């Protein structure tokens, strides 16, 4: 990538990660992800957010600086909005190149810098309301937004250009190929980034939705003209779109979400699968949008995104050794970790010599505060009566979802 002028003295410096690694060692990114850093140049020069030496990202960053006739040694300040290693992993490498660079960060971030990297010197602690004057009419303003999504997180605001450097807040998966701004891409590409921003939110940020809403409220008085996150699109034509999108995602945690139903199913020998179509047909007969995912065949990253957006959840799985089908138990464990709360739900499934899946399902979903319809369970192969009952449950769930979303 090349450095991109955003406004006088402010540049986007970015690298795309496309090597097939998992994000956070966990989430698939088949379409890559961007690492966005930013340069603000007044009389002094600040680099906002660093990178990890990942898929030659730091080499790309070095080349972009050279294109501006700069080197790492020319940077006066490193602003660290967030200490997660994808934004700080090359800190020791930068200090080798520039041992006198001054780091700007929150108090909790300074603690992490010490524990992760052994850095204790040249640290300037800032809090909400503090500023950094770079000269030449470039003053950086800092606002703490803790737990979006680490407790040390802050954002940086440059008021002349109206640019909010938001780090992981308002980000998304997906590499930036050729175009980095929202007004430079097609509607098809916008649709892509909407899907990837939802999946990113559900995977990375969803556990902290209460804090997301607090952060949005805290930023509401800033005259934001550009949203510049550390992953994904930069928003200059309509920055309110990504802010309101994140607000909507955060409010899904309180329920209801969208008038949609996510069906998650797994089957050992086909007996549970026999009833799947009946449930889906029942939902669709009520004109409710349905998303169908099979475990363990599909990555939970995508299932999380779908479930986060849906008001209704269907779980279809057999009993396995007196408990749930293990891949479904893993999915529900992840739902608990990511706070997939307040869903209208229904479960169906077969059993062999003994039941037990429902008991474990009740236990694993208790803290999620889901409201379940009566389950449909049967031994062995499903009869026509079981399929008919399952279809009626699908219809009932769809009607409940429509009612909740109208309310």
C-alpha positions in Angstrom: 0.0 0.0 0.0 1.0 3.6 -0.4 0.5 6.5 2.1 -2.8 8.2 1.5 -3.4 11.9 2.3 -6.5 12.2 4.4 -6.3 16.0 5.1 -3.3 18.4 5.3 -0.6 16.8 7.4 -2.6 13.6 8.1 -1.9 10.3 6.3 -3.2 6.8 6.3 -0.5 4.2 6.5 -1.8 0.7 6.1 -1.0 -3.0 5.6 -3.2 -5.8 4.5 -3.0 -9.2 6.2 -3.8 -11.9 3.6 -1.7 -14.9 4.6 -4.5 -17.0 5.9 -3.8 -16.6 9.6 -6.6 -16.6 12.1 -7.4 -13.2 13.7 -6.6 -13.4 17.4 -5.6 -17.0 16.6 -9.2 -17.9 16.5 -11.4 -16.2 13.9 -11.1 -16.9 10.1 -10.4 -13.9 7.8 -10.6 -15.4 4.3 -10.8 -11.9 2.9 -8.0 -10.6 5.0 -7.9 -7.7 7.4 -6.3 -4.3 7.3 -3.9 -2.9 9.9 -4.4 0.9 9.8 -1.9 3.3 11.3 -1.9 7.1 10.9 0.6 9.8 10.7 -0.1 13.3 11.9 2.5 15.9 11.0 2.8 19.4 12.5 6.0 20.8 13.8 6.3 17.5 15.5 5.3 14.1 14.1 3.0 11.6 15.7 2.3 8.0 14.6 -1.1 6.8 15.8 -1.2 3.1 16.6 1.6 0.7 15.6 1.5 -2.8 14.1 2.7 -6.2 14.8 5.4 -7.7 12.5 2.7 -9.8 10.8 2.7 -10.7 7.1 5.4 -8.1 6.5 3.2 -5.3 7.9 6.1 -3.4 9.5 8.1 -3.6 6.3 5.1 -2.1 4.5 4.9 0.7 7.1 8.6 1.5 6.7 8.1 1.8 2.9 5.2 4.1 3.4 7.2 6.3 5.7 10.0 6.5 3.2 7.5 7.5 0.5 6.9 10.6 2.7 10.7 11.1 3.1 10.5 9.9 6.7 12.1 7.2 8.8 11.1 5.6 12.1 13.7 7.8 13.8 11.8 11.0 12.6 8.7 10.2 14.7 8.4 12.2 17.9 5.4 10.5 19.4 3.7 7.1 19.3 0.1 7.4 20.3 -1.1 4.0 21.6 -4.9 3.9 21.7 -5.0 0.2 22.5 -2.4 -2.3 23.6 -3.5 -5.5 21.9 -0.5 -7.0 20.2 -1.8 -6.5 16.6 -1.3 -2.8 17.3 1.8 -2.9 19.5 3.6 -6.1 18.7 6.5 -4.3 17.0 7.1 -1.9 19.9 10.6 -3.3 20.7 11.5 -3.1 17.1 10.4 0.6 16.9 12.4 1.4 20.1 15.5 -0.2 18.6 15.1 2.3 15.7 14.0 5.2 17.8 14.9 4.9 21.5 13.9 8.4 22.3 10.3 8.3 20.9 7.7 9.5 23.4 4.8 7.2 23.9 1.3 8.6 24.7 -1.1 6.2 26.4 -3.4 5.7 29.4 -2.3 4.7 32.8 -3.6 1.1 32.3 -1.9 1.0 29.0 1.4 1.9 30.6 1.0 -1.0 32.9 0.6 -3.3 29.9 3.6 -1.8 28.1 5.7 -2.7 31.1 4.4 -6.2 31.4 4.3 -7.1 27.7 7.4 -5.3 26.5 9.4 -4.2 29.5 8.9 -0.5 28.6 9.0 1.9 31.5 10.6 5.1 30.1 9.5 7.9 27.8 5.8 7.2 28.7 3.4 10.1 28.9 0.2 9.2 30.7 -3.0 10.9 29.4 -6.7 10.8 30.4 -9.9 12.2 29.0 -9.6 15.9 28.2 -5.8 15.9 27.8 -4.2 17.1 24.6 -1.0 17.0 22.7 0.1 20.0 20.7 2.1 19.0 17.7 2.4 22.6 16.4 1.2 23.9 13.0 -2.4 23.8 14.2 -2.3 20.1 15.0 -3.6 19.3 18.5 -4.6 15.8 19.4 -7.3 15.3 22.0 -7.7 12.1 24.0 -10.9 10.4 25.3 -10.8 7.2 27.3 -13.3 4.5 26.2 -12.5 1.7 28.6 -13.5 -1.9 27.7 -14.0 -1.2 24.0 -12.7 -3.8 24.0 -9.7 -3.7 26.5 -9.8 -1.7 29.7 -7.0 0.7 28.7 -8.5 1.8 25.4 -8.8 5.4 24.3 -9.5 7.3 21.1 -7.6 10.2 19.6 -9.4 13.2 18.0 -8.0 15.9 15.7 -10.5 18.7 15.7 -9.4 20.7 12.6 -10.0 17.8 10.2 -12.6 16.3 12.5 -10.8 12.9 12.4 -11.5 10.4 15.1 -8.7 7.7 15.3 -10.8 5.0 16.9 -8.6 2.0 16.9 -10.7 -1.2 17.3 -13.9 0.7 17.7 -15.9 1.0 14.5 -13.7 -1.5 12.8 -14.3 -4.5 10.5 -12.7 -7.5 8.9 -11.7 -7.3 5.2 -8.5 -6.0 3.5 -8.5 -2.6 1.8 -7.5 -3.2 -1.8 -7.0 0.1 -3.7 -9.7 2.1 -1.9 -9.8 2.9 1.8 -12.7 5.4 2.1 -16.4 4.7 2.2 -17.1 7.0 -0.7 -14.7 5.1 -3.0 -16.3 1.7 -3.0 -19.3 0.1 -4.8 -22.6 -0.8 -3.2 -21.5 -4.5 -3.4 -18.4 -3.7 -1.5 -20.4 -1.8 1.1 -22.6 -4.9 1.6 -19.4 -6.9 2.1 -18.1 -4.6 4.7 -21.5 -4.5 6.5 -21.4 -8.3 6.9 -17.8 -8.2 8.0 -18.3 -5.4 10.5 -21.1 -7.4 12.1 -19.0 -10.5 12.2 -16.1 -8.5 13.6 -18.4 -7.0 16.3 -19.9 -10.3 17.3 -16.4 -12.0 17.4 -14.4 -9.2 19.0 -16.6 -6.6 20.7 -19.9 -8.1 21.6 -19.1 -9.0 25.2 -18.6 -5.3 25.9 -21.8 -3.9 24.3 -22.7 -1.9 27.4 -19.3 -0.1 27.1 -19.8 0.5 23.4 -23.0 2.4 24.1 -21.3 4.4 26.9 -18.4 5.2 24.5 -20.8 6.4 21.7 -22.5 8.6 24.2 -19.2 10.0 25.4 -18.2 10.9 21.9 -21.5 12.5 20.8 -20.4 16.1 21.3 -17.3 15.8 19.0 -17.7 17.2 15.5 -16.6 14.0 13.8 -16.1 14.2 10.1 -13.9 11.1 9.6 -13.8 7.8 11.4 -10.4 6.2 11.1 -10.3 2.8 12.7 -7.4 0.4 13.0 -9.2 -2.3 11.0 -11.4 -1.8 8.0 -12.9 1.1 6.0 -12.3 4.8 6.8 -15.5 6.7 6.9 -15.5 10.3 5.6 -18.7 10.6 3.5 -21.0 9.3 6.1 -19.2 8.6 9.5 -22.5 8.5 11.2 -23.3 5.2 9.4 -20.7 3.2 11.1 -21.4 4.8 14.5 -25.1 4.0 14.3 -24.3 0.6 13.0 -22.2 -0.1 16.1 -25.0 1.4 18.3 -27.5 -1.0 16.7 -25.1 -4.0 17.2 -24.7 -3.0 20.9 -28.4 -2.7 21.4 -29.0 -6.3 20.0 -27.6 -7.5 23.3 -30.6 -6.0 25.1 -33.1 -7.6 22.7 -34.9 -7.9 20.5 -32.5 -7.8 17.5 -33.7 -8.1 13.9 -36.8 -10.1 12.9 -34.7 -13.0 11.8 -34.1 -16.6 13.1 -30.8 -18.4 13.1 -31.0 -22.2 13.0 -28.0 -24.1 14.2 -28.0 -27.8 13.8 -25.8 -30.9 14.0 -26.6 -34.6 13.4 -24.8 -37.8 14.0 -26.6 -40.3 11.8 -29.3 -38.2 10.1 -32.2 -38.6 12.6 -32.1 -35.0 13.8 -31.4 -33.8 10.2 -34.7 -35.5 9.2 -36.6 -32.8 11.1 -34.6 -29.8 10.0 -36.5 -29.0 6.9 -39.8 -29.2 8.7 -38.6 -26.5 11.2 -37.2 -24.3 8.4 -40.4 -24.6 6.4 -42.5 -23.6 9.4 -40.4 -20.5 9.9 -40.5 -19.5 6.3 -44.2 -20.0 6.0 -44.5 -17.0 8.4 -42.3 -14.9 6.1 -39.4 -14.6 8.6 -35.9 -14.6 7.3 -33.9 -17.6 8.4 -30.2 -18.4 8.5 -29.1 -22.1 8.7 -25.7 -23.2 10.0 -24.4 -26.7 10.6 -22.0 -27.6 13.4 -19.2 -28.6 13.4 -19.0 -28.0 9.6 -19.2 -24.2 9.8 -16.9 -21.8 11.7 -18.5 -20.4 14.9 -17.2 -17.0 13.7 -20.0 -16.9 11.1 -22.6 -18.5 13.4 -21.9 -15.8 16.0 -22.5 -13.0 13.5 -25.8 -14.6 12.4 -27.0 -15.3 16.0 -26.1 -11.8 17.2 -28.3 -10.2 14.6 -31.3 -12.6 15.1 -34.1 -12.3 17.6 -34.8 -16.1 17.3 -32.5 -19.1 17.8 -33.2 -22.7 16.9 -30.9 -25.5 18.2 -31.2 -28.8 16.5 -28.9 -31.6 17.9 -29.1 -35.1 19.3 -28.3 -36.4 22.7 -24.7 -37.7 22.8 -23.7 -39.9 25.8 -26.4 -38.4 28.0 -25.5 -34.8 27.1 -25.6 -32.5 24.1 -23.9 -33.1 20.7 -20.4 -31.8 21.7 -20.0 -29.3 18.8 -23.3 -27.6 19.9 -22.0 -27.4 23.5 -18.9 -25.6 22.2 -21.1 -23.2 20.3 -23.2 -22.4 23.4 -20.1 -22.0 25.4 -19.0 -19.3 22.9 -22.4 -17.7 23.1 -22.0 -17.4 26.8 -18.5 -15.9 26.4 -19.8 -13.4 23.9 -23.0 -12.5 25.7 -25.6 -13.6 23.1 -28.4 -12.6 25.4 -32.2 -12.3 25.3 -33.2 -14.6 22.4 -36.5 -16.4 21.7 -35.5 -20.0 21.3 -36.5 -23.6 20.4 -34.7 -26.9 20.5 -35.3 -30.2 18.7 -33.4 -33.4 18.5 -33.3 -37.2 18.6 -31.9 -39.6 21.2 -30.8 -43.2 21.0 -30.8 -45.3 24.2 -31.3 -42.3 26.5 -32.0 -38.5 26.5 -30.1 -35.8 28.3 -29.3 -33.1 25.8 -32.2 -30.9 27.0 -31.0 -30.9 30.5 -27.5 -29.7 29.5 -29.0 -27.2 27.1 -31.0 -25.7 29.9 -27.9 -25.4 32.0 -25.8 -23.8 29.3 -28.4 -21.3 28.3 -29.6 -20.3 31.8 -27.3 -17.3 32.0 -28.2 -16.2 28.5 -31.8 -15.4 29.6 -33.3 -17.1 26.5 -37.0 -17.8 26.4 -37.6 -21.3 25.1 -40.7 -22.9 23.5 -41.3 -26.5 24.5 -38.7 -28.8 22.8 -39.5 -31.5 20.3 -37.6 -34.7 21.2 -37.9 -38.3 19.9 -36.2 -41.7 20.0 -34.6 -42.9 16.8 -36.2 -42.0 13.5 -38.7 -39.1 13.4 -42.4 -40.0 12.7 -44.6 -37.8 10.6 -46.2 -36.6 13.8 -42.9 -35.4 15.1 -42.1 -33.6 11.9 -45.6 -31.9 11.9 -45.1 -30.8 15.5 -41.6 -29.4 14.7 -43.1 -27.5 11.8 -45.7 -26.0 14.1 -42.9 -25.0 16.6 -41.1 -23.3 13.8 -44.2 -21.3 12.9 -44.8 -20.5 16.6 -41.3 -19.2 17.0 -41.5 -17.1 13.8 -44.8 -15.5 15.1 -43.2 -14.8 18.5 -40.2 -13.1 16.8 -42.4 -10.9 14.6 -44.4 -9.9 17.6 -41.3 -9.0 19.6 -39.8 -7.0 16.8 -43.0 -5.0 16.2 -43.1 -4.2 19.9 
